[in-house]
Amino acid sequence: MTLITPGSGDEGQPSVAPDGSRVAFTSGTSDSDLVEVLLEGGRTRPLLATARNEQFPTWMPGGTQYAYSTN
């Protein structure tokens, strides 16, 4: 096992990009947001952070778009 995130909070529901270079995951407990981590270098960035809950990311086959669910 290798730590791939800095531990920004309650992380879960990972989805690996088709090219294997990135992982999208849910971060947060009461206001979940979508975060991306680059597997090379470990840099993280928000994909989507609103006042709603964004959860269950999944990458589209081309790797440039993703789908998620929200409340």
N, C-alpha and C positions, 0 to 999 in steps of 0.2 A: 504494500500500500504506500501511496505517496500523497502527501497533503497538496491539494491543488488550489485551495482558496485560503485567504487570510483568516477565515472564520468570522465573517461579517454578521453572523446571527444564526437563526434557525434556517439552515439550508437544506434543500431537498428537491426531489423531482427532477434529477439531472437529465439532460438530453444532449447527446454528442452530435456535433455537426457531421454531415456525410463525409467530409474530407478529414475528419478526425483531429482538426486543429483547435476546435473550440467546444466549450460545454456551456449550455444555457441551464440555469437552475433558478428555483424560487428561493428568495431570501426574505425573512421577516415572519412574524407570528400573527399579529393582528392586522397588518397592512402589507401583504405579500407583494413583492416586486420581482421583476425578472432581471437577472444579472447574467453577464457573459464573462467567462474566464478563458484567456488564451492559454492553451496547454504548454506552449513554448514561452517561457518567461513568466508565466503566472499572473499577467496583468488582468485586472477585473475592470468591468465598466457596466453601468446600468443599461439594460436593453429597453426596459419600460418601467417607469415608476410614477404611478398616479395615486389618487386618494382611494382608488378601488383596489381589490385584490386581484393580482395577475398571477395565475398558477398554471401548472402542467405544460410547460413549453415543449414543443416538438419541432425539430427542424424540417423544413421541406426538402425534397430530394436534391434540389440545386444548391442548397446550403446558403442562400442569400436571404431567405425569408423563413419565418417561423409562425406557428400557430400557438395559441394559448387559450385558456378559459378565464373568465372573470365573473364577478357577481353583478 
